[in-house]
Amino acid sequence: MEKPSHSETPALSETPAPSAMPALSPMPALSEMPFLSVVIPCWNESRFVAAFLDSVLGNTYPAERMEVLLVDGMSDDGTREVARHYAIRDPRLRLIDNPGHSKPAALNRGIRQARGDVIIRLDVHAEYPPDYLERCVRALVDNPGADNVGGVRLSRARDDTLLGRAIALSTTSVFGAGNSKYRVGADGPQWVDTVFGGCYRRDVFDRIGLFDEHLTRAQDREFNQRLRAAGGQILLLPEITCTYYARSDFREFCSWTVEAGYWPFKASRSVGRWIGSWRNVVPLGFVLTVAAGAALSPVSRPARRLTGAVLTAYGMSALAFAVRAARQHRDPGLAIALPAVFLTTHVLYGIGSLKALLEKTAKLEKAAKLEKTATLEKTAKLEKK
């Protein structure tokens, strides 16, 4: 689908939008509620899908004004059987096949088959309160200037272990997640650069196209950046919340973190524009600074001092945030586990970013060599003539 030309992305406002007070206005009559399509990409989620469907199908949105599209990547772990069981009991639920289990392809399949005037994307690894859908749609109705609405994503460990709790808390800490408002929260309604999931007006997809299926990750980030570049606005309302179950397995967490650092740079290269923010660059700067300092320290006293100062400041900051979290949650072990999780997050995220940059450099060098070889071959042929 052809994409419009990109204008300058509007600046974000850190103050509440004048009309963004969704709890004050009455809901429209049931017959006037927009028809809502809930689109859920899914693949091998047997552990979570039942609780997830319970939370979605048990919501307060009028049953006759919604549909639930579970777009499944041909799961082979029992997910499809669970979904079929729910679909028999509740005709609002439809199971849509997604061969290849690509997430952006799943989203696009769901959007193409959706009948709603409003389309909301949900994640199987999350649970949603009964009024979640209602609040999101009300926010769109009450705020005509908003094209996408979302709330704050609370985080809970998939496994109740010290490591699991530390990983979950790190994703909602300013020190671990930067200024991402949907992770760390906000004092009031704000225009932001992205939200978790997202509740969109249907005409947004008619205006700017669908999700980029070339992007295995970061397709939502790219889409929201494209939306803002086209003049659209994204509204975050802290009254809207959901609970996300963060990874608790250390290896899985490490692999995910490297990918999280890799994809903002990879996706930006793929679409030909920067789609990230400053918070995506900070871990890379940290890794490069420490690596350069370590390399120069044996021969340079200033490098040793600077590297020591950076690591000391980092360690003290990480410990301060960890101790505060330990006190707040009455979990003393977090004072030890959280600094380690913070360091792991930032180092692996930075390594992922560096990997993406080095890939670009390698590809440019390869292209330059091929071009040079082609030029030499062409010159040799001309000389023979």
C-alpha positions as CSV (number, residue, x, y, z in Angstrom):
1,M,0.0,0.0,0.0
2,E,1.4,3.4,-1.0
3,K,2.4,5.6,1.9
4,P,2.0,9.4,1.9
5,S,4.9,11.7,2.0
6,H,6.2,12.5,5.4
7,S,6.0,16.0,6.9
8,E,7.8,17.1,10.0
9,T,6.6,15.1,13.0
10,P,4.5,17.4,15.4
11,A,6.1,18.2,18.7
12,L,4.8,16.4,21.7
13,S,3.1,18.2,24.5
14,E,3.8,17.3,28.1
15,T,0.6,19.1,29.2
16,P,-2.9,17.6,29.3
17,A,-4.9,18.0,26.1
18,P,-7.8,20.4,26.9
19,S,-10.5,17.9,26.1
20,A,-8.8,14.8,27.4
21,M,-10.8,14.1,30.5
22,P,-12.7,10.9,29.6
23,A,-14.2,10.2,33.1
24,L,-16.4,13.3,33.0
25,S,-18.6,12.9,29.9
26,P,-21.4,10.4,29.6
27,M,-21.2,7.4,27.3
28,P,-23.3,7.5,24.1
29,A,-26.4,5.3,24.0
30,L,-25.7,1.7,23.2
31,S,-27.1,2.1,19.7
32,E,-24.7,5.0,19.1
33,M,-21.6,3.2,20.3
34,P,-19.0,2.7,17.5
35,F,-18.7,-0.9,16.3
36,L,-15.4,-2.1,17.8
37,S,-13.0,-4.7,16.3
38,V,-10.5,-6.2,18.7
39,V,-7.5,-7.6,16.8
40,I,-5.1,-9.9,18.6
41,P,-2.0,-11.4,17.0
42,C,-1.2,-14.8,18.5
43,W,1.1,-17.7,18.3
44,N,1.7,-20.6,20.7
45,E,0.1,-18.9,23.7
46,S,-1.6,-21.8,25.5
47,R,-0.3,-20.6,28.8
48,F,-2.0,-17.2,28.6
49,V,-4.8,-17.4,26.1
50,A,-7.6,-18.6,28.4
51,A,-7.1,-15.9,31.0
52,F,-6.7,-13.3,28.2
53,L,-9.9,-14.2,26.5
54,D,-11.7,-14.2,29.8
55,S,-10.6,-10.6,30.4
56,V,-11.5,-9.5,26.9
57,L,-14.9,-11.3,26.5
58,G,-15.9,-10.3,30.1
59,N,-15.5,-6.6,29.4
60,T,-18.3,-4.0,29.7
61,Y,-18.4,-3.0,26.0
62,P,-21.8,-3.8,24.5
63,A,-21.6,-7.3,23.2
64,E,-23.7,-6.5,20.1
65,R,-21.3,-3.7,19.1
66,M,-18.0,-5.6,19.0
67,E,-16.1,-8.5,17.5
68,V,-12.9,-10.2,18.6
69,L,-10.5,-11.4,15.9
70,L,-7.8,-13.8,17.2
71,V,-5.3,-14.0,14.3
72,D,-3.3,-17.1,15.1
73,G,0.0,-18.2,13.4
74,M,-1.0,-21.8,13.2
75,S,-0.1,-22.6,16.9
76,D,0.8,-26.2,17.7
77,D,0.7,-26.0,21.5
78,G,-3.1,-26.2,22.1
79,T,-3.8,-22.5,21.6
80,R,-6.1,-23.1,18.7
81,E,-8.1,-25.7,20.6
82,V,-8.6,-23.3,23.5
83,A,-9.7,-20.5,21.1
84,R,-12.2,-22.8,19.3
85,H,-13.7,-23.8,22.6
86,Y,-14.3,-20.1,23.4
87,A,-15.6,-19.3,19.9
88,I,-18.3,-22.0,20.3
89,R,-19.5,-20.4,23.5
90,D,-19.2,-16.8,22.3
91,P,-19.9,-15.9,18.6
92,R,-18.1,-12.6,19.0
93,L,-14.8,-14.5,18.7
94,R,-13.4,-15.5,15.4
95,L,-10.2,-17.5,14.8
96,I,-8.3,-16.2,11.7
97,D,-5.3,-18.2,10.3
98,N,-2.0,-16.5,9.8
99,P,0.5,-18.9,8.2
100,G,4.1,-17.9,9.0
101,H,3.1,-16.3,12.4
102,S,4.4,-12.8,11.4
103,K,3.0,-10.3,13.9
104,P,2.6,-7.4,11.4
105,A,1.0,-9.8,8.9
106,A,-1.4,-10.9,11.6
107,L,-2.3,-7.3,12.4
108,N,-3.0,-6.6,8.8
109,R,-5.0,-9.7,8.3
110,G,-7.2,-8.8,11.2
111,I,-7.6,-5.2,10.1
112,R,-8.6,-6.2,6.6
113,Q,-11.3,-8.5,8.0
114,A,-12.4,-6.1,10.7
115,R,-15.9,-4.6,10.5
116,G,-15.4,-2.0,13.2
117,D,-15.3,1.8,13.0
118,V,-12.7,1.5,15.8
119,I,-9.9,-1.0,15.8
120,I,-8.0,-1.9,19.0
121,R,-4.9,-4.0,19.2
122,L,-4.5,-6.2,22.3
123,D,-1.7,-8.5,23.4
124,V,-2.2,-12.1,24.7
125,H,0.5,-11.6,27.4
126,A,-1.7,-9.0,29.1
127,E,-4.9,-8.9,31.1
128,Y,-7.4,-6.1,30.8
129,P,-9.8,-4.7,33.3
130,P,-13.5,-4.9,32.5
131,D,-13.8,-1.3,31.4
132,Y,-10.6,-1.2,29.3
133,L,-12.3,-1.3,25.9
134,E,-15.0,1.1,27.0
135,R,-12.5,3.6,28.3
136,C,-10.4,3.5,25.1
137,V,-13.4,4.0,22.8
138,R,-14.8,6.8,25.1
139,A,-11.4,8.6,24.8
140,L,-11.7,8.5,21.0
141,V,-15.3,9.8,21.1
142,D,-14.4,12.6,23.6
143,N,-11.2,13.6,21.8
144,P,-11.8,14.2,18.1
145,G,-8.2,15.2,17.7
146,A,-6.9,11.8,18.8
147,D,-6.2,9.2,16.2
148,N,-4.8,6.6,18.6
149,V,-5.5,6.2,22.3
150,G,-3.8,4.1,24.9
151,G,-3.0,3.9,28.6
152,V,-0.3,2.8,31.1
153,R,1.0,-0.7,31.0
154,L,1.5,-2.2,34.4
155,S,4.0,-5.0,34.6
156,R,3.9,-8.3,36.5
157,A,6.3,-11.2,36.5
158,R,5.3,-14.4,34.6
159,D,7.0,-16.4,37.3
160,D,7.0,-15.1,40.9
161,T,10.7,-15.3,41.5
162,L,13.1,-12.6,42.6
163,L,14.6,-12.4,39.1
164,G,11.1,-12.3,37.5
165,R,10.0,-9.5,39.8
166,A,13.2,-7.5,39.2
167,I,12.8,-7.8,35.4
168,A,9.1,-6.8,35.6
169,L,9.9,-3.7,37.7
170,S,12.8,-2.7,35.5
171,T,10.4,-2.3,32.6
172,T,8.4,0.3,34.5
173,S,11.3,2.2,36.1
174,V,12.5,5.5,34.7
175,F,16.1,4.3,35.1
176,G,15.3,1.1,33.1
177,A,12.8,2.4,30.5
178,G,13.6,6.1,30.1
179,N,10.7,8.5,29.5
180,S,8.4,6.0,27.8
181,K,5.1,7.2,29.4
182,Y,3.1,4.1,28.8
183,R,5.7,2.2,30.8
184,V,6.5,4.6,33.7
185,G,3.2,6.4,33.9
186,A,2.1,10.0,33.7
187,D,0.3,12.6,35.9
188,G,-2.4,13.3,33.4
189,P,-3.5,13.0,29.8
190,Q,-0.6,13.6,27.4
191,W,0.2,13.6,23.7
192,V,2.9,11.0,23.3
193,D,5.0,9.3,20.6
194,T,3.6,5.8,21.1
195,V,1.3,3.7,23.4
196,F,1.0,0.0,24.2
197,G,-1.3,-1.7,21.8
198,G,-3.4,1.2,20.6
199,C,-7.0,2.0,19.9
200,Y,-7.3,3.5,16.4
201,R,-10.0,5.1,14.3
202,R,-10.6,2.9,11.3
203,D,-9.9,5.8,8.9
204,V,-6.3,6.0,10.1
205,F,-5.5,2.8,8.2
206,D,-7.2,4.2,5.1
207,R,-5.1,7.4,5.4
208,I,-1.6,6.1,6.0
209,G,-1.7,2.3,5.2
210,L,-1.2,-0.8,7.3
211,F,1.6,-2.1,9.4
212,D,4.9,-2.7,7.6
213,E,5.2,-6.5,7.2
214,H,9.0,-6.3,6.6
215,L,9.5,-5.4,10.3
216,T,9.5,-8.4,12.5
217,R,9.7,-6.1,15.5
218,A,9.1,-2.3,16.0
219,Q,6.2,-2.3,13.5
220,D,4.0,-0.5,16.0
221,R,6.7,2.1,16.6
222,E,7.1,2.7,12.9
223,F,3.3,2.9,12.4
224,N,2.8,5.4,15.2
225,Q,5.8,7.5,13.9
226,R,4.2,7.4,10.4
227,L,0.9,8.5,11.9
228,R,2.4,11.5,13.7
229,A,4.4,12.5,10.6
230,A,1.1,12.5,8.7
231,G,-0.4,14.9,11.2
232,G,-2.1,12.4,13.5
233,Q,-2.0,12.5,17.3
234,I,-1.6,9.8,20.0
235,L,-3.2,10.3,23.4
236,L,-2.1,8.6,26.6
237,L,-4.6,8.5,29.5
238,P,-3.1,7.2,32.8
239,E,-6.6,6.2,34.0
240,I,-6.5,3.4,31.3
241,T,-4.4,0.5,32.5
242,C,-3.7,-3.1,31.7
243,T,-1.3,-5.6,33.2
244,Y,1.5,-7.2,31.1
245,Y,3.3,-10.4,32.1
246,A,7.0,-9.7,31.6
247,R,9.5,-12.4,30.8
248,S,11.0,-14.1,33.8
249,D,13.4,-16.6,32.2
250,F,16.9,-15.0,32.1
251,R,17.9,-16.4,28.7
252,E,14.6,-15.4,27.2
253,F,15.0,-11.9,28.7
254,C,18.5,-11.5,27.4
255,S,17.5,-12.5,23.9
256,W,14.5,-10.2,23.9
257,T,16.6,-7.3,25.2
258,V,19.2,-7.6,22.4
259,E,16.4,-7.7,19.9
260,A,14.8,-4.7,21.5
261,G,18.0,-2.7,21.0
262,Y,18.5,-4.0,17.5
263,W,15.2,-3.2,15.9
264,P,14.8,0.6,16.3
265,F,18.0,0.9,14.2
266,K,17.2,-1.9,11.9
267,A,13.7,-0.7,11.3
268,S,14.8,2.9,10.7
269,R,17.2,1.7,8.1
270,S,14.5,-0.4,6.4
271,V,12.0,2.5,6.1
272,G,14.6,5.1,5.4
273,R,14.0,7.4,8.4
274,W,14.6,7.4,12.2
275,I,11.7,6.0,14.1
276,G,13.2,5.9,17.6
277,S,13.7,8.5,20.3
278,W,16.6,9.6,22.5
279,R,15.9,6.8,24.9
280,N,16.8,4.2,22.3
281,V,20.3,5.8,21.8
282,V,21.3,6.1,25.5
283,P,22.3,2.4,26.0
284,L,24.4,2.5,22.9
285,G,26.2,5.6,24.1
286,F,26.8,3.9,27.5
287,V,28.2,0.8,25.9
288,L,30.5,2.7,23.5
289,T,31.7,5.0,26.3
290,V,32.6,2.2,28.6
291,A,34.2,0.1,25.8
292,A,36.3,3.0,24.6
293,G,37.3,3.8,28.2
294,A,38.3,0.2,28.9
295,A,40.4,0.1,25.7
296,L,42.2,3.3,26.4
297,S,42.6,2.9,30.2
298,P,45.9,0.9,30.1
299,V,47.6,3.8,28.3
300,S,45.6,6.8,29.5
301,R,45.0,8.1,33.0
302,P,42.2,10.5,32.0
303,A,40.5,7.5,30.3
304,R,40.7,5.5,33.5
305,R,39.3,8.3,35.5
306,L,36.5,9.1,33.1
307,T,35.5,5.4,32.8
308,G,35.7,5.0,36.6
309,A,33.5,8.1,37.0
310,V,30.9,6.9,34.5
311,L,30.7,3.4,36.1
312,T,30.6,4.8,39.6
313,A,27.7,7.2,38.7
314,Y,25.9,4.5,36.9
315,G,26.3,2.1,39.9
316,M,25.1,4.6,42.4
317,S,22.1,5.6,40.3
318,A,21.1,1.9,39.7
319,L,21.4,1.2,43.4
320,A,19.4,4.2,44.4
321,F,16.5,3.2,42.1
322,A,16.8,-0.4,43.3
323,V,16.6,0.5,47.0
324,R,13.7,2.8,46.4
325,A,11.8,0.0,44.6
326,A,12.7,-2.5,47.3
327,R,11.2,-0.2,50.0
328,Q,8.2,0.6,47.9
329,H,7.4,-3.1,47.3
330,R,8.7,-4.4,50.6
331,D,11.0,-6.8,48.8
332,P,14.5,-6.5,50.1
333,G,16.0,-8.8,47.5
334,L,15.3,-6.2,44.8
335,A,18.0,-4.0,46.2
336,I,20.5,-6.7,44.9
337,A,18.7,-8.1,41.9
338,L,17.5,-4.8,40.3
339,P,21.0,-3.2,39.7
340,A,22.1,-6.4,38.0
341,V,19.0,-6.4,35.8
342,F,19.5,-2.7,35.0
343,L,23.1,-3.3,33.9
344,T,22.1,-6.4,31.9
345,T,19.3,-4.4,30.2
346,H,21.5,-1.5,29.2
347,V,24.5,-3.5,28.1
348,L,22.5,-6.0,26.0
349,Y,20.3,-3.3,24.5
350,G,23.4,-1.3,23.5
351,I,25.0,-4.3,22.0
352,G,21.8,-4.9,20.0
353,S,22.0,-1.3,18.7
354,L,25.6,-1.7,17.9
355,K,24.9,-4.9,16.0
356,A,22.4,-3.0,13.8
357,L,24.9,-0.2,13.1
358,L,27.7,-2.6,12.2
359,E,25.4,-4.5,9.9
360,K,24.7,-1.3,8.0
361,T,28.5,-0.6,7.8
362,A,29.2,-4.1,6.6
363,K,26.5,-3.8,3.9
364,L,27.8,-0.4,2.8
365,E,31.4,-1.8,2.6
366,K,30.2,-4.8,0.6
367,A,28.2,-2.6,-1.8
368,A,31.2,-0.3,-2.2
369,K,33.5,-3.3,-3.0
370,L,30.9,-4.7,-5.5
371,E,30.7,-1.3,-7.2
372,K,34.5,-0.9,-7.3
373,T,34.8,-4.4,-8.8
374,A,32.2,-3.6,-11.4
375,T,34.0,-0.4,-12.3
376,L,37.3,-2.1,-12.7
377,E,35.7,-4.8,-14.9
378,K,34.1,-2.1,-17.0
379,T,37.4,-0.2,-17.3
380,A,39.3,-3.4,-18.3
381,K,36.7,-4.1,-21.1
382,L,37.1,-0.6,-22.4
383,E,40.9,-0.9,-22.4
384,K,40.7,-4.1,-24.4
385,K,38.5,-2.4,-27.0
